[in-house]
Amino acid sequence: MILNVLTQKDLEEIDKIVDGKIKFLPTKKEFFSKMDALMKEIKDLREEVTIVTSYKDQIEDHETRIVKIEEVLQPQSS
C-alpha cells in the first residue's frame, strides 16, 4: 500500500497559494461594516414600502375625491 505524504515543500507551496487567494478577501471589520450599511438600506427600504403601502388607498382614491369636490365647488350651468 502506497501512502501519499505531503512534504514541507508541498506545505509551503499550499501556504503560498492560500495566502495569495486570502489577500483578496475583506477583513472581518470591512465585511461587517459593509453588511451594517447594507442592512440599514434594507431596513430603510422596508420602512418606505410600509409607508407607501399604507397610503395606497388614499392615493388611488384621489381622482374620485377630486371629481366630487369639483362638483360641489363649481356651479352647474343650467
Phi and psi restraints in degrees (range 20) as a CNS / XPLOR table:
assign (resid 1 and name C) (resid 2 and name N)
       (resid 2 and name CA) (resid 2 and name C) 1.0 -99.5 20.0 2
assign (resid 2 and name N) (resid 2 and name CA)
       (resid 2 and name C) (resid 3 and name N) 1.0 129.0 20.0 2
assign (resid 2 and name C) (resid 3 and name N)
       (resid 3 and name CA) (resid 3 and name C) 1.0 -104.3 20.0 2
assign (resid 3 and name N) (resid 3 and name CA)
       (resid 3 and name C) (resid 4 and name N) 1.0 133.3 20.0 2
assign (resid 3 and name C) (resid 4 and name N)
       (resid 4 and name CA) (resid 4 and name C) 1.0 -95.3 20.0 2
assign (resid 4 and name N) (resid 4 and name CA)
       (resid 4 and name C) (resid 5 and name N) 1.0 119.6 20.0 2
assign (resid 4 and name C) (resid 5 and name N)
       (resid 5 and name CA) (resid 5 and name C) 1.0 -119.0 20.0 2
assign (resid 5 and name N) (resid 5 and name CA)
       (resid 5 and name C) (resid 6 and name N) 1.0 136.7 20.0 2
assign (resid 5 and name C) (resid 6 and name N)
       (resid 6 and name CA) (resid 6 and name C) 1.0 -78.1 20.0 2
assign (resid 6 and name N) (resid 6 and name CA)
       (resid 6 and name C) (resid 7 and name N) 1.0 137.5 20.0 2
assign (resid 6 and name C) (resid 7 and name N)
       (resid 7 and name CA) (resid 7 and name C) 1.0 -90.9 20.0 2
assign (resid 7 and name N) (resid 7 and name CA)
       (resid 7 and name C) (resid 8 and name N) 1.0 171.5 20.0 2
assign (resid 7 and name C) (resid 8 and name N)
       (resid 8 and name CA) (resid 8 and name C) 1.0 -60.9 20.0 2
assign (resid 8 and name N) (resid 8 and name CA)
       (resid 8 and name C) (resid 9 and name N) 1.0 -37.5 20.0 2
assign (resid 8 and name C) (resid 9 and name N)
       (resid 9 and name CA) (resid 9 and name C) 1.0 -63.9 20.0 2
assign (resid 9 and name N) (resid 9 and name CA)
       (resid 9 and name C) (resid 10 and name N) 1.0 -41.4 20.0 2
assign (resid 9 and name C) (resid 10 and name N)
       (resid 10 and name CA) (resid 10 and name C) 1.0 -61.0 20.0 2
assign (resid 10 and name N) (resid 10 and name CA)
       (resid 10 and name C) (resid 11 and name N) 1.0 -45.0 20.0 2
assign (resid 10 and name C) (resid 11 and name N)
       (resid 11 and name CA) (resid 11 and name C) 1.0 -62.9 20.0 2
assign (resid 11 and name N) (resid 11 and name CA)
       (resid 11 and name C) (resid 12 and name N) 1.0 -39.9 20.0 2
assign (resid 11 and name C) (resid 12 and name N)
       (resid 12 and name CA) (resid 12 and name C) 1.0 -65.5 20.0 2
assign (resid 12 and name N) (resid 12 and name CA)
       (resid 12 and name C) (resid 13 and name N) 1.0 -38.7 20.0 2
assign (resid 12 and name C) (resid 13 and name N)
       (resid 13 and name CA) (resid 13 and name C) 1.0 -65.5 20.0 2
assign (resid 13 and name N) (resid 13 and name CA)
       (resid 13 and name C) (resid 14 and name N) 1.0 -43.0 20.0 2
assign (resid 13 and name C) (resid 14 and name N)
       (resid 14 and name CA) (resid 14 and name C) 1.0 -61.3 20.0 2
assign (resid 14 and name N) (resid 14 and name CA)
       (resid 14 and name C) (resid 15 and name N) 1.0 -42.6 20.0 2
assign (resid 14 and name C) (resid 15 and name N)
       (resid 15 and name CA) (resid 15 and name C) 1.0 -57.4 20.0 2
assign (resid 15 and name N) (resid 15 and name CA)
       (resid 15 and name C) (resid 16 and name N) 1.0 -44.8 20.0 2
assign (resid 15 and name C) (resid 16 and name N)
       (resid 16 and name CA) (resid 16 and name C) 1.0 -62.2 20.0 2
assign (resid 16 and name N) (resid 16 and name CA)
       (resid 16 and name C) (resid 17 and name N) 1.0 -44.1 20.0 2
assign (resid 16 and name C) (resid 17 and name N)
       (resid 17 and name CA) (resid 17 and name C) 1.0 -63.3 20.0 2
assign (resid 17 and name N) (resid 17 and name CA)
       (resid 17 and name C) (resid 18 and name N) 1.0 -46.8 20.0 2
assign (resid 17 and name C) (resid 18 and name N)
       (resid 18 and name CA) (resid 18 and name C) 1.0 -63.7 20.0 2
assign (resid 18 and name N) (resid 18 and name CA)
       (resid 18 and name C) (resid 19 and name N) 1.0 -45.5 20.0 2
assign (resid 18 and name C) (resid 19 and name N)
       (resid 19 and name CA) (resid 19 and name C) 1.0 -60.1 20.0 2
assign (resid 19 and name N) (resid 19 and name CA)
       (resid 19 and name C) (resid 20 and name N) 1.0 -39.1 20.0 2
assign (resid 19 and name C) (resid 20 and name N)
       (resid 20 and name CA) (resid 20 and name C) 1.0 -64.3 20.0 2
assign (resid 20 and name N) (resid 20 and name CA)
       (resid 20 and name C) (resid 21 and name N) 1.0 -35.0 20.0 2
assign (resid 20 and name C) (resid 21 and name N)
       (resid 21 and name CA) (resid 21 and name C) 1.0 -81.0 20.0 2
assign (resid 21 and name N) (resid 21 and name CA)
       (resid 21 and name C) (resid 22 and name N) 1.0 -37.0 20.0 2
assign (resid 21 and name C) (resid 22 and name N)
       (resid 22 and name CA) (resid 22 and name C) 1.0 -66.3 20.0 2
assign (resid 22 and name N) (resid 22 and name CA)
       (resid 22 and name C) (resid 23 and name N) 1.0 -30.2 20.0 2
assign (resid 22 and name C) (resid 23 and name N)
       (resid 23 and name CA) (resid 23 and name C) 1.0 -62.7 20.0 2
assign (resid 23 and name N) (resid 23 and name CA)
       (resid 23 and name C) (resid 24 and name N) 1.0 -19.0 20.0 2
assign (resid 23 and name C) (resid 24 and name N)
       (resid 24 and name CA) (resid 24 and name C) 1.0 -86.9 20.0 2
assign (resid 24 and name N) (resid 24 and name CA)
       (resid 24 and name C) (resid 25 and name N) 1.0 -11.5 20.0 2
assign (resid 24 and name C) (resid 25 and name N)
       (resid 25 and name CA) (resid 25 and name C) 1.0 -81.3 20.0 2
assign (resid 25 and name N) (resid 25 and name CA)
       (resid 25 and name C) (resid 26 and name N) 1.0 147.4 20.0 2
assign (resid 25 and name C) (resid 26 and name N)
       (resid 26 and name CA) (resid 26 and name C) 1.0 -73.3 20.0 2
assign (resid 26 and name N) (resid 26 and name CA)
       (resid 26 and name C) (resid 27 and name N) 1.0 157.4 20.0 2
assign (resid 26 and name C) (resid 27 and name N)
       (resid 27 and name CA) (resid 27 and name C) 1.0 -72.2 20.0 2
assign (resid 27 and name N) (resid 27 and name CA)
       (resid 27 and name C) (resid 28 and name N) 1.0 167.4 20.0 2
assign (resid 27 and name C) (resid 28 and name N)
       (resid 28 and name CA) (resid 28 and name C) 1.0 -60.3 20.0 2
assign (resid 28 and name N) (resid 28 and name CA)
       (resid 28 and name C) (resid 29 and name N) 1.0 -40.6 20.0 2
assign (resid 28 and name C) (resid 29 and name N)
       (resid 29 and name CA) (resid 29 and name C) 1.0 -64.0 20.0 2
assign (resid 29 and name N) (resid 29 and name CA)
       (resid 29 and name C) (resid 30 and name N) 1.0 -45.4 20.0 2
assign (resid 29 and name C) (resid 30 and name N)
       (resid 30 and name CA) (resid 30 and name C) 1.0 -62.2 20.0 2
assign (resid 30 and name N) (resid 30 and name CA)
       (resid 30 and name C) (resid 31 and name N) 1.0 -43.0 20.0 2
assign (resid 30 and name C) (resid 31 and name N)
       (resid 31 and name CA) (resid 31 and name C) 1.0 -61.3 20.0 2
assign (resid 31 and name N) (resid 31 and name CA)
       (resid 31 and name C) (resid 32 and name N) 1.0 -50.6 20.0 2
assign (resid 31 and name C) (resid 32 and name N)
       (resid 32 and name CA) (resid 32 and name C) 1.0 -68.7 20.0 2
assign (resid 32 and name N) (resid 32 and name CA)
       (resid 32 and name C) (resid 33 and name N) 1.0 -30.9 20.0 2
assign (resid 32 and name C) (resid 33 and name N)
       (resid 33 and name CA) (resid 33 and name C) 1.0 -63.9 20.0 2
assign (resid 33 and name N) (resid 33 and name CA)
       (resid 33 and name C) (resid 34 and name N) 1.0 -45.3 20.0 2
assign (resid 33 and name C) (resid 34 and name N)
       (resid 34 and name CA) (resid 34 and name C) 1.0 -66.7 20.0 2
assign (resid 34 and name N) (resid 34 and name CA)
       (resid 34 and name C) (resid 35 and name N) 1.0 -38.6 20.0 2
assign (resid 34 and name C) (resid 35 and name N)
       (resid 35 and name CA) (resid 35 and name C) 1.0 -66.2 20.0 2
assign (resid 35 and name N) (resid 35 and name CA)
       (resid 35 and name C) (resid 36 and name N) 1.0 -38.6 20.0 2
assign (resid 35 and name C) (resid 36 and name N)
       (resid 36 and name CA) (resid 36 and name C) 1.0 -60.6 20.0 2
assign (resid 36 and name N) (resid 36 and name CA)
       (resid 36 and name C) (resid 37 and name N) 1.0 -45.2 20.0 2
assign (resid 36 and name C) (resid 37 and name N)
       (resid 37 and name CA) (resid 37 and name C) 1.0 -62.9 20.0 2
assign (resid 37 and name N) (resid 37 and name CA)
       (resid 37 and name C) (resid 38 and name N) 1.0 -42.4 20.0 2
assign (resid 37 and name C) (resid 38 and name N)
       (resid 38 and name CA) (resid 38 and name C) 1.0 -64.7 20.0 2
assign (resid 38 and name N) (resid 38 and name CA)
       (resid 38 and name C) (resid 39 and name N) 1.0 -43.5 20.0 2
assign (resid 38 and name C) (resid 39 and name N)
       (resid 39 and name CA) (resid 39 and name C) 1.0 -64.1 20.0 2
assign (resid 39 and name N) (resid 39 and name CA)
       (resid 39 and name C) (resid 40 and name N) 1.0 -35.8 20.0 2
assign (resid 39 and name C) (resid 40 and name N)
       (resid 40 and name CA) (resid 40 and name C) 1.0 -65.2 20.0 2
assign (resid 40 and name N) (resid 40 and name CA)
       (resid 40 and name C) (resid 41 and name N) 1.0 -42.1 20.0 2
assign (resid 40 and name C) (resid 41 and name N)
       (resid 41 and name CA) (resid 41 and name C) 1.0 -61.5 20.0 2
assign (resid 41 and name N) (resid 41 and name CA)
       (resid 41 and name C) (resid 42 and name N) 1.0 -42.7 20.0 2
assign (resid 41 and name C) (resid 42 and name N)
       (resid 42 and name CA) (resid 42 and name C) 1.0 -63.7 20.0 2
assign (resid 42 and name N) (resid 42 and name CA)
       (resid 42 and name C) (resid 43 and name N) 1.0 -44.1 20.0 2
assign (resid 42 and name C) (resid 43 and name N)
       (resid 43 and name CA) (resid 43 and name C) 1.0 -61.2 20.0 2
assign (resid 43 and name N) (resid 43 and name CA)
       (resid 43 and name C) (resid 44 and name N) 1.0 -46.4 20.0 2
assign (resid 43 and name C) (resid 44 and name N)
       (resid 44 and name CA) (resid 44 and name C) 1.0 -61.3 20.0 2
assign (resid 44 and name N) (resid 44 and name CA)
       (resid 44 and name C) (resid 45 and name N) 1.0 -41.3 20.0 2
assign (resid 44 and name C) (resid 45 and name N)
       (resid 45 and name CA) (resid 45 and name C) 1.0 -64.1 20.0 2
assign (resid 45 and name N) (resid 45 and name CA)
       (resid 45 and name C) (resid 46 and name N) 1.0 -42.2 20.0 2
assign (resid 45 and name C) (resid 46 and name N)
       (resid 46 and name CA) (resid 46 and name C) 1.0 -62.8 20.0 2
assign (resid 46 and name N) (resid 46 and name CA)
       (resid 46 and name C) (resid 47 and name N) 1.0 -41.2 20.0 2
assign (resid 46 and name C) (resid 47 and name N)
       (resid 47 and name CA) (resid 47 and name C) 1.0 -63.2 20.0 2
assign (resid 47 and name N) (resid 47 and name CA)
       (resid 47 and name C) (resid 48 and name N) 1.0 -41.5 20.0 2
assign (resid 47 and name C) (resid 48 and name N)
       (resid 48 and name CA) (resid 48 and name C) 1.0 -63.9 20.0 2
assign (resid 48 and name N) (resid 48 and name CA)
       (resid 48 and name C) (resid 49 and name N) 1.0 -42.9 20.0 2
assign (resid 48 and name C) (resid 49 and name N)
       (resid 49 and name CA) (resid 49 and name C) 1.0 -63.0 20.0 2
assign (resid 49 and name N) (resid 49 and name CA)
       (resid 49 and name C) (resid 50 and name N) 1.0 -40.6 20.0 2
assign (resid 49 and name C) (resid 50 and name N)
       (resid 50 and name CA) (resid 50 and name C) 1.0 -62.0 20.0 2
assign (resid 50 and name N) (resid 50 and name CA)
       (resid 50 and name C) (resid 51 and name N) 1.0 -43.5 20.0 2
assign (resid 50 and name C) (resid 51 and name N)
       (resid 51 and name CA) (resid 51 and name C) 1.0 -63.8 20.0 2
assign (resid 51 and name N) (resid 51 and name CA)
       (resid 51 and name C) (resid 52 and name N) 1.0 -48.0 20.0 2
assign (resid 51 and name C) (resid 52 and name N)
       (resid 52 and name CA) (resid 52 and name C) 1.0 -63.2 20.0 2
assign (resid 52 and name N) (resid 52 and name CA)
       (resid 52 and name C) (resid 53 and name N) 1.0 -41.3 20.0 2
assign (resid 52 and name C) (resid 53 and name N)
       (resid 53 and name CA) (resid 53 and name C) 1.0 -64.1 20.0 2
assign (resid 53 and name N) (resid 53 and name CA)
       (resid 53 and name C) (resid 54 and name N) 1.0 -38.7 20.0 2
assign (resid 53 and name C) (resid 54 and name N)
       (resid 54 and name CA) (resid 54 and name C) 1.0 -69.7 20.0 2
assign (resid 54 and name N) (resid 54 and name CA)
       (resid 54 and name C) (resid 55 and name N) 1.0 -25.0 20.0 2
assign (resid 54 and name C) (resid 55 and name N)
       (resid 55 and name CA) (resid 55 and name C) 1.0 -96.2 20.0 2
assign (resid 55 and name N) (resid 55 and name CA)
       (resid 55 and name C) (resid 56 and name N) 1.0 2.9 20.0 2
assign (resid 55 and name C) (resid 56 and name N)
       (resid 56 and name CA) (resid 56 and name C) 1.0 -57.1 20.0 2
assign (resid 56 and name N) (resid 56 and name CA)
       (resid 56 and name C) (resid 57 and name N) 1.0 -48.2 20.0 2
assign (resid 56 and name C) (resid 57 and name N)
       (resid 57 and name CA) (resid 57 and name C) 1.0 -61.1 20.0 2
assign (resid 57 and name N) (resid 57 and name CA)
       (resid 57 and name C) (resid 58 and name N) 1.0 -42.2 20.0 2
assign (resid 57 and name C) (resid 58 and name N)
       (resid 58 and name CA) (resid 58 and name C) 1.0 -63.4 20.0 2
assign (resid 58 and name N) (resid 58 and name CA)
       (resid 58 and name C) (resid 59 and name N) 1.0 -43.8 20.0 2
assign (resid 58 and name C) (resid 59 and name N)
       (resid 59 and name CA) (resid 59 and name C) 1.0 -64.6 20.0 2
assign (resid 59 and name N) (resid 59 and name CA)
       (resid 59 and name C) (resid 60 and name N) 1.0 -43.3 20.0 2
assign (resid 59 and name C) (resid 60 and name N)
       (resid 60 and name CA) (resid 60 and name C) 1.0 -69.6 20.0 2
assign (resid 60 and name N) (resid 60 and name CA)
       (resid 60 and name C) (resid 61 and name N) 1.0 -25.8 20.0 2
assign (resid 60 and name C) (resid 61 and name N)
       (resid 61 and name CA) (resid 61 and name C) 1.0 -87.2 20.0 2
assign (resid 61 and name N) (resid 61 and name CA)
       (resid 61 and name C) (resid 62 and name N) 1.0 -3.2 20.0 2
assign (resid 61 and name C) (resid 62 and name N)
       (resid 62 and name CA) (resid 62 and name C) 1.0 -58.8 20.0 2
assign (resid 62 and name N) (resid 62 and name CA)
       (resid 62 and name C) (resid 63 and name N) 1.0 -43.2 20.0 2
assign (resid 62 and name C) (resid 63 and name N)
       (resid 63 and name CA) (resid 63 and name C) 1.0 -60.4 20.0 2
assign (resid 63 and name N) (resid 63 and name CA)
       (resid 63 and name C) (resid 64 and name N) 1.0 -46.4 20.0 2
assign (resid 63 and name C) (resid 64 and name N)
       (resid 64 and name CA) (resid 64 and name C) 1.0 -61.6 20.0 2
assign (resid 64 and name N) (resid 64 and name CA)
       (resid 64 and name C) (resid 65 and name N) 1.0 -43.8 20.0 2
assign (resid 64 and name C) (resid 65 and name N)
       (resid 65 and name CA) (resid 65 and name C) 1.0 -64.5 20.0 2
assign (resid 65 and name N) (resid 65 and name CA)
       (resid 65 and name C) (resid 66 and name N) 1.0 -40.2 20.0 2
assign (resid 65 and name C) (resid 66 and name N)
       (resid 66 and name CA) (resid 66 and name C) 1.0 -64.3 20.0 2
assign (resid 66 and name N) (resid 66 and name CA)
       (resid 66 and name C) (resid 67 and name N) 1.0 -43.2 20.0 2
assign (resid 66 and name C) (resid 67 and name N)
       (resid 67 and name CA) (resid 67 and name C) 1.0 -61.2 20.0 2
assign (resid 67 and name N) (resid 67 and name CA)
       (resid 67 and name C) (resid 68 and name N) 1.0 -44.4 20.0 2
assign (resid 67 and name C) (resid 68 and name N)
       (resid 68 and name CA) (resid 68 and name C) 1.0 -62.3 20.0 2
assign (resid 68 and name N) (resid 68 and name CA)
       (resid 68 and name C) (resid 69 and name N) 1.0 -43.2 20.0 2
assign (resid 68 and name C) (resid 69 and name N)
       (resid 69 and name CA) (resid 69 and name C) 1.0 -64.2 20.0 2
assign (resid 69 and name N) (resid 69 and name CA)
       (resid 69 and name C) (resid 70 and name N) 1.0 -43.3 20.0 2
assign (resid 69 and name C) (resid 70 and name N)
       (resid 70 and name CA) (resid 70 and name C) 1.0 -62.2 20.0 2
assign (resid 70 and name N) (resid 70 and name CA)
       (resid 70 and name C) (resid 71 and name N) 1.0 -38.6 20.0 2
assign (resid 70 and name C) (resid 71 and name N)
       (resid 71 and name CA) (resid 71 and name C) 1.0 -63.1 20.0 2
assign (resid 71 and name N) (resid 71 and name CA)
       (resid 71 and name C) (resid 72 and name N) 1.0 -38.1 20.0 2
assign (resid 71 and name C) (resid 72 and name N)
       (resid 72 and name CA) (resid 72 and name C) 1.0 -75.0 20.0 2
assign (resid 72 and name N) (resid 72 and name CA)
       (resid 72 and name C) (resid 73 and name N) 1.0 -40.5 20.0 2
assign (resid 72 and name C) (resid 73 and name N)
       (resid 73 and name CA) (resid 73 and name C) 1.0 -82.0 20.0 2
assign (resid 73 and name N) (resid 73 and name CA)
       (resid 73 and name C) (resid 74 and name N) 1.0 -30.1 20.0 2
assign (resid 73 and name C) (resid 74 and name N)
       (resid 74 and name CA) (resid 74 and name C) 1.0 -94.3 20.0 2
assign (resid 74 and name N) (resid 74 and name CA)
       (resid 74 and name C) (resid 75 and name N) 1.0 125.1 20.0 2
assign (resid 74 and name C) (resid 75 and name N)
       (resid 75 and name CA) (resid 75 and name C) 1.0 -68.8 20.0 2
assign (resid 75 and name N) (resid 75 and name CA)
       (resid 75 and name C) (resid 76 and name N) 1.0 137.8 20.0 2
assign (resid 75 and name C) (resid 76 and name N)
       (resid 76 and name CA) (resid 76 and name C) 1.0 -82.7 20.0 2
assign (resid 76 and name N) (resid 76 and name CA)
       (resid 76 and name C) (resid 77 and name N) 1.0 134.4 20.0 2
assign (resid 76 and name C) (resid 77 and name N)
       (resid 77 and name CA) (resid 77 and name C) 1.0 -83.9 20.0 2
assign (resid 77 and name N) (resid 77 and name CA)
       (resid 77 and name C) (resid 78 and name N) 1.0 132.0 20.0 2
